[in-house]
């Protein structure tokens, strides 16, 4: 949409420049205008760009609204894992920036879930995700020791689809208003020793090319929803004591 907006704006700018040029051309009595030039000038002067300008304004408003709503949300992974958890011999520790550090020797598959409920792979235990195209970052951890796992539900009745991320980033698309996901990191085999190795979980909008890890920050839309929920709770409490 942004490219289409720029293209439309460019067309209007070309027309305006052409009109200005022909008017200046006509004002100079020493310059002779051909019949074709006069006809083109009349066409440009009578051109009604109201509809085109309206479309541009609508697209600009939609683009701006989307940018404002999603501002602050480069990394949508809100890590809700425990501060510290031992799974199959490996201690997973959540760091202040939302990353996870692992230490110990695995006695089996050792997984930590940072989005969703640990040990549960159901739609109810997963977390809603808005429509859009996303990229799962694959940098910042040892690919030979860890695997990133995305669990995805298109809706409440859909089966859980699993995506494994190895050495390259993976894109996925959300087309449903009721989609949910869970997000984990796993050491798949036993006998693997790790010493403070860190995973930086990040899922970002696909249009964001920069894969540099940043901690989760709520979007403006999420902040608005949080404030609205607090206001509703406060109103309920007031009514209950009235």
Secondary structure, DSSP 8 states (H G I E B T S, - for coil): -HHHHHHHHHHHHHHHHHHHHHHHHHH-TTS---HHHHHHHHHHHT---HHHHHHHHHHHHHHHHHHHHHTT-S--------SEEEETTEEEEE-TTS-EEEEEE-SS-EEEEEES-TT--STTTSEE--SEEEEE---SS-TTT-EEEEEEESSTTS--EEEEE-SS-EEEEE--TT-EEEEEEEE-STT-EEEEEEE---EEETT------------HHHHHHHHHHHHHHHHHHHHHT-
